[in-house]
Amino acid sequence: MSVSISETEGLTGEQGTSLALECPYCGVFAHMRPQSVPSAGLLLRDRPKHVGLVYQCDACHAPVFLRFAVKRFGEDSVELYQNFVELERPKERFAFSYLPQPTETLFREALACYSGNQFNAFASMCRRTAISAFAALGEGGKLRAFEDVMVAQDIAGLDDQAFLPIKTILFESGEEEEMPLLNRATAGMLLEVLKDMLYQCFVRRGKLSRAIKVRRFFVQEAENDRASA
């Protein structure tokens, strides 16, 4: 069923009046209710290519802004495409405390580009993040990271053609203008692969090292207590 805005009925259509999204403010996957809908009369007068609607998150009551493309103008209504663009995306979460400081800074900026739908700026920041990570890993670090990424490709079941832009961005060292242009789908894959690579290279190691140190500490404490008893 299409989404439409009419003079008499306002916003109609299942996609327009009943949405569930991850809120960019509270991070909860919640129902969204229409809060602010433009007048059909004004839209018919101005005939814009896109229409902005404001929804309200049921979980935290924050306004969530969505942009719909116009499908056609009727006599007294405007029909919209069902697909929309989230103007504010939820912030990506990651265990940043385990990353080296330069890598953390670059990766945070990469995520900011992704959340802002700046996918080719995101690709550039992903390459800088990867270069920083390889430097922090030291000799052989890039090869180990490449092996982790190949495992990720196998787990995700991605063919070589679909995976080529990701490998090019993360591991090749050509000029920035030689990097492939990304759409939302490829940027999403790149994000998940880079997150997994950073997790394997830094977070997993850090968590395991910390857990072992805690275990050793308690074992040593127990041995000291027995020795002093």
PyRosetta script that sets phi, psi and omega in degrees:
from pyrosetta import init, pose_from_sequence

init()
pose = pose_from_sequence("MSVSISETEGLTGEQGTSLALECPYCGVFAHMRPQSVPSAGLLLRDRPKHVGLVYQCDACHAPVFLRFAVKRFGEDSVELYQNFVELERPKERFAFSYLPQPTETLFREALACYSGNQFNAFASMCRRTAISAFAALGEGGKLRAFEDVMVAQDIAGLDDQAFLPIKTILFESGEEEEMPLLNRATAGMLLEVLKDMLYQCFVRRGKLSRAIKVRRFFVQEAENDRASA")
pose.set_psi(1, 134.0)
pose.set_omega(1, -176.9)
pose.set_phi(2, -76.0)
pose.set_psi(2, 164.5)
pose.set_omega(2, 175.8)
pose.set_phi(3, -101.4)
pose.set_psi(3, 131.4)
pose.set_omega(3, -179.3)
pose.set_phi(4, -143.4)
pose.set_psi(4, 157.2)
pose.set_omega(4, 176.0)
pose.set_phi(5, -123.9)
pose.set_psi(5, 121.8)
pose.set_omega(5, -179.4)
pose.set_phi(6, -123.9)
pose.set_psi(6, 162.7)
pose.set_omega(6, 179.3)
pose.set_phi(7, -65.6)
pose.set_psi(7, -37.9)
pose.set_omega(7, -173.2)
pose.set_phi(8, -88.4)
pose.set_psi(8, -38.3)
pose.set_omega(8, -173.1)
pose.set_phi(9, -107.5)
pose.set_psi(9, -7.2)
pose.set_omega(9, -177.7)
pose.set_phi(10, 70.7)
pose.set_psi(10, -137.7)
pose.set_omega(10, -178.6)
pose.set_phi(11, -84.4)
pose.set_psi(11, 125.4)
pose.set_omega(11, 178.7)
pose.set_phi(12, -131.5)
pose.set_psi(12, 162.8)
pose.set_omega(12, -179.3)
pose.set_phi(13, 109.0)
pose.set_psi(13, 138.0)
pose.set_omega(13, -175.3)
pose.set_phi(14, -59.5)
pose.set_psi(14, -42.2)
pose.set_omega(14, -178.5)
pose.set_phi(15, -67.1)
pose.set_psi(15, -29.0)
pose.set_omega(15, -178.1)
pose.set_phi(16, -83.2)
pose.set_psi(16, -34.9)
pose.set_omega(16, -173.8)
pose.set_phi(17, -101.5)
pose.set_psi(17, -11.6)
pose.set_omega(17, -178.6)
pose.set_phi(18, -137.3)
pose.set_psi(18, 97.1)
pose.set_omega(18, -178.9)
pose.set_phi(19, -122.5)
pose.set_psi(19, 147.8)
pose.set_omega(19, 171.7)
pose.set_phi(20, -129.6)
pose.set_psi(20, 122.0)
pose.set_omega(20, -176.9)
pose.set_phi(21, -139.7)
pose.set_psi(21, 163.3)
pose.set_omega(21, 169.5)
pose.set_phi(22, -80.5)
pose.set_psi(22, 118.9)
pose.set_omega(22, -175.7)
pose.set_phi(23, -67.5)
pose.set_psi(23, 132.4)
pose.set_omega(23, 179.7)
pose.set_phi(24, -71.3)
pose.set_psi(24, -10.2)
pose.set_omega(24, -178.1)
pose.set_phi(25, -101.4)
pose.set_psi(25, -51.2)
pose.set_omega(25, -177.1)
pose.set_phi(26, -99.1)
pose.set_psi(26, -12.6)
pose.set_omega(26, 178.2)
pose.set_phi(27, 77.1)
pose.set_psi(27, 5.6)
pose.set_omega(27, -179.1)
pose.set_phi(28, -89.3)
pose.set_psi(28, 137.9)
pose.set_omega(28, 172.4)
pose.set_phi(29, -78.4)
pose.set_psi(29, 105.4)
pose.set_omega(29, -168.6)
pose.set_phi(30, -135.8)
pose.set_psi(30, 164.9)
pose.set_omega(30, 175.2)
pose.set_phi(31, -73.1)
pose.set_psi(31, 143.2)
pose.set_omega(31, 179.7)
pose.set_phi(32, -117.7)
pose.set_psi(32, 128.6)
pose.set_omega(32, 178.9)
pose.set_phi(33, -107.4)
pose.set_psi(33, 139.1)
pose.set_omega(33, 177.0)
pose.set_phi(34, -58.3)
pose.set_psi(34, 130.5)
pose.set_omega(34, -179.0)
pose.set_phi(35, -114.4)
pose.set_psi(35, -38.4)
pose.set_omega(35, -178.6)
pose.set_phi(36, -140.8)
pose.set_psi(36, 117.1)
pose.set_omega(36, -177.4)
pose.set_phi(37, -122.5)
pose.set_psi(37, 128.6)
pose.set_omega(37, -179.1)
pose.set_phi(38, -67.1)
pose.set_psi(38, 156.5)
pose.set_omega(38, 179.9)
pose.set_phi(39, -69.7)
pose.set_psi(39, 134.7)
pose.set_omega(39, 177.5)
pose.set_phi(40, -62.0)
pose.set_psi(40, -35.9)
pose.set_omega(40, 179.9)
pose.set_phi(41, -61.9)
pose.set_psi(41, -43.9)
pose.set_omega(41, 179.2)
pose.set_phi(42, -66.8)
pose.set_psi(42, -38.3)
pose.set_omega(42, 179.0)
pose.set_phi(43, -66.2)
pose.set_psi(43, -40.9)
pose.set_omega(43, 179.1)
pose.set_phi(44, -67.3)
pose.set_psi(44, -29.7)
pose.set_omega(44, 178.1)
pose.set_phi(45, -74.4)
pose.set_psi(45, -46.2)
pose.set_omega(45, -174.4)
pose.set_phi(46, -87.4)
pose.set_psi(46, -25.4)
pose.set_omega(46, 178.4)
pose.set_phi(47, 50.2)
pose.set_psi(47, 59.1)
pose.set_omega(47, 178.2)
pose.set_phi(48, -74.2)
pose.set_psi(48, 161.6)
pose.set_omega(48, 177.3)
pose.set_phi(49, -81.7)
pose.set_psi(49, -24.5)
pose.set_omega(49, -179.8)
pose.set_phi(50, -133.3)
pose.set_psi(50, 153.7)
pose.set_omega(50, -180.0)
pose.set_phi(51, -128.5)
pose.set_psi(51, 132.1)
pose.set_omega(51, 177.8)
pose.set_phi(52, -98.8)
pose.set_psi(52, 131.7)
pose.set_omega(52, 177.9)
pose.set_phi(53, -122.1)
pose.set_psi(53, 145.3)
pose.set_omega(53, 178.0)
pose.set_phi(54, -111.1)
pose.set_psi(54, 125.8)
pose.set_omega(54, 176.6)
pose.set_phi(55, -110.8)
pose.set_psi(55, 164.3)
pose.set_omega(55, 177.6)
pose.set_phi(56, -119.1)
pose.set_psi(56, 129.5)
pose.set_omega(56, 178.8)
pose.set_phi(57, -71.4)
pose.set_psi(57, 128.3)
pose.set_omega(57, 178.8)
pose.set_phi(58, -67.6)
pose.set_psi(58, -24.2)
pose.set_omega(58, -175.8)
pose.set_phi(59, -80.2)
pose.set_psi(59, -45.6)
pose.set_omega(59, -175.5)
pose.set_phi(60, -122.9)
pose.set_psi(60, -1.5)
pose.set_omega(60, 176.5)
pose.set_phi(61, 65.9)
pose.set_psi(61, 19.5)
pose.set_omega(61, 177.7)
pose.set_phi(62, -80.9)
pose.set_psi(62, 152.0)
pose.set_omega(62, 176.4)
pose.set_phi(63, -77.6)
pose.set_psi(63, 136.8)
pose.set_omega(63, 179.9)
pose.set_phi(64, -122.5)
pose.set_psi(64, 124.7)
pose.set_omega(64, -172.3)
pose.set_phi(65, -100.0)
pose.set_psi(65, 127.3)
pose.set_omega(65, 178.6)
pose.set_phi(66, -126.1)
pose.set_psi(66, 147.7)
pose.set_omega(66, 179.2)
pose.set_phi(67, -119.7)
pose.set_psi(67, 126.0)
pose.set_omega(67, 178.8)
pose.set_phi(68, -111.5)
pose.set_psi(68, 142.9)
pose.set_omega(68, 173.2)
pose.set_phi(69, -84.8)
pose.set_psi(69, 144.1)
pose.set_omega(69, 179.8)
pose.set_phi(70, -79.9)
pose.set_psi(70, 130.6)
pose.set_omega(70, 178.3)
pose.set_phi(71, -89.0)
pose.set_psi(71, -47.6)
pose.set_omega(71, 177.0)
pose.set_phi(72, -163.9)
pose.set_psi(72, 158.4)
pose.set_omega(72, 175.4)
pose.set_phi(73, -104.1)
pose.set_psi(73, 127.5)
pose.set_omega(73, 175.5)
pose.set_phi(74, -98.0)
pose.set_psi(74, -167.9)
pose.set_omega(74, 179.4)
pose.set_phi(75, -69.7)
pose.set_psi(75, -41.2)
pose.set_omega(75, -178.8)
pose.set_phi(76, -134.2)
pose.set_psi(76, 17.9)
pose.set_omega(76, -179.0)
pose.set_phi(77, -149.6)
pose.set_psi(77, 162.8)
pose.set_omega(77, 178.0)
pose.set_phi(78, -123.6)
pose.set_psi(78, 123.5)
pose.set_omega(78, 179.4)
pose.set_phi(79, -96.5)
pose.set_psi(79, 133.5)
pose.set_omega(79, -178.0)
pose.set_phi(80, -112.6)
pose.set_psi(80, 153.1)
pose.set_omega(80, 170.8)
pose.set_phi(81, -69.9)
pose.set_psi(81, 149.4)
pose.set_omega(81, -177.3)
pose.set_phi(82, -70.8)
pose.set_psi(82, -32.1)
pose.set_omega(82, 179.6)
pose.set_phi(83, -70.6)
pose.set_psi(83, 147.5)
pose.set_omega(83, -178.6)
pose.set_phi(84, -141.2)
pose.set_psi(84, 166.5)
pose.set_omega(84, 177.3)
pose.set_phi(85, -113.0)
pose.set_psi(85, 127.8)
pose.set_omega(85, 175.1)
pose.set_phi(86, -80.9)
pose.set_psi(86, 115.3)
pose.set_omega(86, -177.6)
pose.set_phi(87, -74.1)
pose.set_psi(87, -22.2)
pose.set_omega(87, 174.0)
pose.set_phi(88, -129.3)
pose.set_psi(88, 117.3)
pose.set_omega(88, -177.4)
pose.set_phi(89, -98.9)
pose.set_psi(89, 152.3)
pose.set_omega(89, 177.2)
pose.set_phi(90, -60.3)
pose.set_psi(90, 144.3)
pose.set_omega(90, 178.2)
pose.set_phi(91, -71.8)
pose.set_psi(91, 136.4)
pose.set_omega(91, 178.6)
pose.set_phi(92, -75.1)
pose.set_psi(92, 140.5)
pose.set_omega(92, -179.0)
pose.set_phi(93, -102.8)
pose.set_psi(93, 144.2)
pose.set_omega(93, 179.1)
pose.set_phi(94, -159.7)
pose.set_psi(94, 153.9)
pose.set_omega(94, 179.1)
pose.set_phi(95, -82.2)
pose.set_psi(95, 74.2)
pose.set_omega(95, -173.3)
pose.set_phi(96, -63.2)
pose.set_psi(96, -27.3)
pose.set_omega(96, -174.1)
pose.set_phi(97, -62.6)
pose.set_psi(97, -17.6)
pose.set_omega(97, -179.9)
pose.set_phi(98, -90.5)
pose.set_psi(98, -7.9)
pose.set_omega(98, -178.6)
pose.set_phi(99, -86.4)
pose.set_psi(99, 147.4)
pose.set_omega(99, 170.3)
pose.set_phi(100, -58.9)
pose.set_psi(100, 147.9)
pose.set_omega(100, -172.7)
pose.set_phi(101, -55.6)
pose.set_psi(101, -47.7)
pose.set_omega(101, 179.1)
pose.set_phi(102, -60.7)
pose.set_psi(102, -40.2)
pose.set_omega(102, 179.6)
pose.set_phi(103, -65.7)
pose.set_psi(103, -41.4)
pose.set_omega(103, 178.0)
pose.set_phi(104, -59.7)
pose.set_psi(104, -46.7)
pose.set_omega(104, -179.2)
pose.set_phi(105, -59.5)
pose.set_psi(105, -46.0)
pose.set_omega(105, -178.9)
pose.set_phi(106, -67.9)
pose.set_psi(106, -38.9)
pose.set_omega(106, -178.2)
pose.set_phi(107, -69.7)
pose.set_psi(107, -36.6)
pose.set_omega(107, 175.8)
pose.set_phi(108, -61.2)
pose.set_psi(108, -41.0)
pose.set_omega(108, 178.8)
pose.set_phi(109, -68.8)
pose.set_psi(109, -35.1)
pose.set_omega(109, 175.7)
pose.set_phi(110, -61.7)
pose.set_psi(110, -43.8)
pose.set_omega(110, 179.9)
pose.set_phi(111, -66.1)
pose.set_psi(111, -34.5)
pose.set_omega(111, 176.9)
pose.set_phi(112, -63.9)
pose.set_psi(112, -40.0)
pose.set_omega(112, 176.6)
pose.set_phi(113, -63.8)
pose.set_psi(113, -41.9)
pose.set_omega(113, -179.8)
pose.set_phi(114, -63.9)
pose.set_psi(114, -45.2)
pose.set_omega(114, -179.6)
pose.set_phi(115, -63.7)
pose.set_psi(115, -27.5)
pose.set_omega(115, 178.4)
pose.set_phi(116, -90.0)
pose.set_psi(116, 10.7)
pose.set_omega(116, 179.5)
pose.set_phi(117, 62.4)
pose.set_psi(117, 23.4)
pose.set_omega(117, 176.7)
pose.set_phi(118, -95.7)
pose.set_psi(118, 76.6)
pose.set_omega(118, -165.7)
pose.set_phi(119, -71.7)
pose.set_psi(119, -31.0)
pose.set_omega(119, 179.6)
pose.set_phi(120, -81.4)
pose.set_psi(120, -31.0)
pose.set_omega(120, 168.8)
pose.set_phi(121, -65.1)
pose.set_psi(121, -37.3)
pose.set_omega(121, 176.3)
pose.set_phi(122, -59.9)
pose.set_psi(122, -42.9)
pose.set_omega(122, 179.2)
pose.set_phi(123, -61.2)
pose.set_psi(123, -42.9)
pose.set_omega(123, 179.2)
pose.set_phi(124, -62.4)
pose.set_psi(124, -42.1)
pose.set_omega(124, 179.7)
pose.set_phi(125, -70.4)
pose.set_psi(125, -29.9)
pose.set_omega(125, 175.6)
pose.set_phi(126, -65.0)
pose.set_psi(126, -41.0)
pose.set_omega(126, 177.9)
pose.set_phi(127, -63.0)
pose.set_psi(127, -43.7)
pose.set_omega(127, 178.9)
pose.set_phi(128, -64.3)
pose.set_psi(128, -37.5)
pose.set_omega(128, 177.3)
pose.set_phi(129, -63.3)
pose.set_psi(129, -44.6)
pose.set_omega(129, -179.6)
pose.set_phi(130, -63.7)
pose.set_psi(130, -43.1)
pose.set_omega(130, 179.2)
pose.set_phi(131, -60.9)
pose.set_psi(131, -42.1)
pose.set_omega(131, 178.2)
pose.set_phi(132, -64.0)
pose.set_psi(132, -40.8)
pose.set_omega(132, 179.7)
pose.set_phi(133, -64.8)
pose.set_psi(133, -43.5)
pose.set_omega(133, 179.7)
pose.set_phi(134, -61.6)
pose.set_psi(134, -39.6)
pose.set_omega(134, 178.8)
pose.set_phi(135, -64.6)
pose.set_psi(135, -39.7)
pose.set_omega(135, -179.6)
pose.set_phi(136, -68.9)
pose.set_psi(136, -31.7)
pose.set_omega(136, -179.1)
pose.set_phi(137, -73.4)
pose.set_psi(137, -22.9)
pose.set_omega(137, 178.0)
pose.set_phi(138, 83.9)
pose.set_psi(138, -165.0)
pose.set_omega(138, -176.3)
pose.set_phi(139, -58.0)
pose.set_psi(139, 131.1)
pose.set_omega(139, 179.9)
pose.set_phi(140, 81.1)
pose.set_psi(140, -2.1)
pose.set_omega(140, -176.1)
pose.set_phi(141, -66.7)
pose.set_psi(141, -39.8)
pose.set_omega(141, -179.2)
pose.set_phi(142, -64.6)
pose.set_psi(142, -39.5)
pose.set_omega(142, 179.3)
pose.set_phi(143, -66.0)
pose.set_psi(143, -42.6)
pose.set_omega(143, 178.4)
pose.set_phi(144, -62.4)
pose.set_psi(144, -41.1)
pose.set_omega(144, 178.8)
pose.set_phi(145, -64.9)
pose.set_psi(145, -39.4)
pose.set_omega(145, 178.5)
pose.set_phi(146, -61.5)
pose.set_psi(146, -41.4)
pose.set_omega(146, 178.5)
pose.set_phi(147, -63.3)
pose.set_psi(147, -39.7)
pose.set_omega(147, 177.5)
pose.set_phi(148, -63.4)
pose.set_psi(148, -39.9)
pose.set_omega(148, -179.5)
pose.set_phi(149, -68.3)
pose.set_psi(149, -36.7)
pose.set_omega(149, 177.0)
pose.set_phi(150, -64.4)
pose.set_psi(150, -36.9)
pose.set_omega(150, 175.4)
pose.set_phi(151, -64.4)
pose.set_psi(151, -40.8)
pose.set_omega(151, 178.1)
pose.set_phi(152, -61.4)
pose.set_psi(152, -41.1)
pose.set_omega(152, 178.1)
pose.set_phi(153, -60.8)
pose.set_psi(153, -43.6)
pose.set_omega(153, -179.8)
pose.set_phi(154, -64.6)
pose.set_psi(154, -43.1)
pose.set_omega(154, -179.6)
pose.set_phi(155, -64.1)
pose.set_psi(155, -41.6)
pose.set_omega(155, -178.6)
pose.set_phi(156, -75.7)
pose.set_psi(156, -14.9)
pose.set_omega(156, 179.8)
pose.set_phi(157, 69.4)
pose.set_psi(157, 35.6)
pose.set_omega(157, -178.9)
pose.set_phi(158, -94.0)
pose.set_psi(158, 134.7)
pose.set_omega(158, 179.0)
pose.set_phi(159, -76.2)
pose.set_psi(159, 166.7)
pose.set_omega(159, -174.5)
pose.set_phi(160, -62.1)
pose.set_psi(160, -36.2)
pose.set_omega(160, -178.3)
pose.set_phi(161, -66.5)
pose.set_psi(161, -42.8)
pose.set_omega(161, 179.6)
pose.set_phi(162, -69.2)
pose.set_psi(162, -29.9)
pose.set_omega(162, -175.1)
pose.set_phi(163, -88.8)
pose.set_psi(163, -13.9)
pose.set_omega(163, -175.7)
pose.set_phi(164, -57.0)
pose.set_psi(164, -45.7)
pose.set_omega(164, 179.7)
pose.set_phi(165, -59.0)
pose.set_psi(165, -35.5)
pose.set_omega(165, -179.1)
pose.set_phi(166, -67.2)
pose.set_psi(166, -46.4)
pose.set_omega(166, 178.4)
pose.set_phi(167, -63.6)
pose.set_psi(167, -38.7)
pose.set_omega(167, -179.7)
pose.set_phi(168, -62.2)
pose.set_psi(168, -45.9)
pose.set_omega(168, -177.4)
pose.set_phi(169, -67.1)
pose.set_psi(169, -42.6)
pose.set_omega(169, -173.4)
pose.set_phi(170, -81.6)
pose.set_psi(170, -31.3)
pose.set_omega(170, -168.1)
pose.set_phi(171, -120.9)
pose.set_psi(171, -20.4)
pose.set_omega(171, 178.2)
pose.set_phi(172, -83.0)
pose.set_psi(172, 158.5)
pose.set_omega(172, -173.3)
pose.set_phi(173, -122.1)
pose.set_psi(173, 29.6)
pose.set_omega(173, 179.2)
pose.set_phi(174, -77.1)
pose.set_psi(174, -173.7)
pose.set_omega(174, 179.8)
pose.set_phi(175, -69.6)
pose.set_psi(175, 154.9)
pose.set_omega(175, -179.2)
pose.set_phi(176, -56.7)
pose.set_psi(176, -40.1)
pose.set_omega(176, -176.1)
pose.set_phi(177, -68.6)
pose.set_psi(177, -12.3)
pose.set_omega(177, 178.9)
pose.set_phi(178, -86.9)
pose.set_psi(178, -8.0)
pose.set_omega(178, -179.6)
pose.set_phi(179, -71.2)
pose.set_psi(179, 146.5)
pose.set_omega(179, 179.2)
pose.set_phi(180, -66.9)
pose.set_psi(180, 148.8)
pose.set_omega(180, 174.9)
pose.set_phi(181, -79.9)
pose.set_psi(181, 138.3)
pose.set_omega(181, -174.3)
pose.set_phi(182, -106.5)
pose.set_psi(182, 145.3)
pose.set_omega(182, 166.5)
pose.set_phi(183, -103.7)
pose.set_psi(183, -179.0)
pose.set_omega(183, -176.2)
pose.set_phi(184, -60.5)
pose.set_psi(184, -40.9)
pose.set_omega(184, -176.0)
pose.set_phi(185, -65.9)
pose.set_psi(185, -47.0)
pose.set_omega(185, -179.5)
pose.set_phi(186, -67.8)
pose.set_psi(186, -37.3)
pose.set_omega(186, 176.9)
pose.set_phi(187, -62.0)
pose.set_psi(187, -39.0)
pose.set_omega(187, 177.9)
pose.set_phi(188, -63.7)
pose.set_psi(188, -40.6)
pose.set_omega(188, 177.3)
pose.set_phi(189, -64.8)
pose.set_psi(189, -43.9)
pose.set_omega(189, 178.9)
pose.set_phi(190, -58.9)
pose.set_psi(190, -42.5)
pose.set_omega(190, -180.0)
pose.set_phi(191, -59.3)
pose.set_psi(191, -49.1)
pose.set_omega(191, -177.1)
pose.set_phi(192, -66.2)
pose.set_psi(192, -37.8)
pose.set_omega(192, 179.0)
pose.set_phi(193, -67.1)
pose.set_psi(193, -42.9)
pose.set_omega(193, 179.8)
pose.set_phi(194, -66.5)
pose.set_psi(194, -40.7)
pose.set_omega(194, 176.4)
pose.set_phi(195, -59.5)
pose.set_psi(195, -42.7)
pose.set_omega(195, -179.9)
pose.set_phi(196, -66.6)
pose.set_psi(196, -40.7)
pose.set_omega(196, 179.2)
pose.set_phi(197, -62.4)
pose.set_psi(197, -45.5)
pose.set_omega(197, 179.1)
pose.set_phi(198, -65.8)
pose.set_psi(198, -35.4)
pose.set_omega(198, 177.8)
pose.set_phi(199, -63.7)
pose.set_psi(199, -48.2)
pose.set_omega(199, -178.2)
pose.set_phi(200, -64.4)
pose.set_psi(200, -39.1)
pose.set_omega(200, -174.4)
pose.set_phi(201, -79.0)
pose.set_psi(201, -33.0)
pose.set_omega(201, -173.0)
pose.set_phi(202, -124.9)
pose.set_psi(202, -50.4)
pose.set_omega(202, -172.7)
pose.set_phi(203, -68.6)
pose.set_psi(203, -46.7)
pose.set_omega(203, -179.9)
pose.set_phi(204, -60.8)
pose.set_psi(204, -45.0)
pose.set_omega(204, 179.2)
pose.set_phi(205, -62.3)
pose.set_psi(205, -44.2)
pose.set_omega(205, -178.2)
pose.set_phi(206, -64.9)
pose.set_psi(206, -43.9)
pose.set_omega(206, -179.8)
pose.set_phi(207, -65.6)
pose.set_psi(207, -42.6)
pose.set_omega(207, -179.8)
pose.set_phi(208, -65.5)
pose.set_psi(208, -43.9)
pose.set_omega(208, 179.3)
pose.set_phi(209, -61.4)
pose.set_psi(209, -42.1)
pose.set_omega(209, 179.8)
pose.set_phi(210, -66.0)
pose.set_psi(210, -41.8)
pose.set_omega(210, -179.2)
pose.set_phi(211, -63.3)
pose.set_psi(211, -41.0)
pose.set_omega(211, -179.8)
pose.set_phi(212, -66.6)
pose.set_psi(212, -40.0)
pose.set_omega(212, 178.0)
pose.set_phi(213, -62.1)
pose.set_psi(213, -41.0)
pose.set_omega(213, 178.1)
pose.set_phi(214, -64.2)
pose.set_psi(214, -44.0)
pose.set_omega(214, 178.5)
pose.set_phi(215, -59.8)
pose.set_psi(215, -45.4)
pose.set_omega(215, -179.4)
pose.set_phi(216, -63.5)
pose.set_psi(216, -37.6)
pose.set_omega(216, 179.6)
pose.set_phi(217, -62.0)
pose.set_psi(217, -46.7)
pose.set_omega(217, -178.0)
pose.set_phi(218, -69.9)
pose.set_psi(218, -35.1)
pose.set_omega(218, 175.9)
pose.set_phi(219, -63.3)
pose.set_psi(219, -44.5)
pose.set_omega(219, 179.5)
pose.set_phi(220, -63.2)
pose.set_psi(220, -40.3)
pose.set_omega(220, 178.1)
pose.set_phi(221, -62.0)
pose.set_psi(221, -42.1)
pose.set_omega(221, -179.6)
pose.set_phi(222, -65.0)
pose.set_psi(222, -40.3)
pose.set_omega(222, 179.5)
pose.set_phi(223, -66.2)
pose.set_psi(223, -38.5)
pose.set_omega(223, 178.2)
pose.set_phi(224, -65.9)
pose.set_psi(224, -39.0)
pose.set_omega(224, 178.8)
pose.set_phi(225, -64.7)
pose.set_psi(225, -40.2)
pose.set_omega(225, 179.4)
pose.set_phi(226, -68.2)
pose.set_psi(226, -37.4)
pose.set_omega(226, -178.5)
pose.set_phi(227, -67.9)
pose.set_psi(227, -33.1)
pose.set_omega(227, -178.6)
pose.set_phi(228, -87.8)
pose.set_psi(228, -6.5)
pose.set_omega(228, -178.1)
pose.set_phi(229, -76.1)
pose.dump_pdb("model.pdb")
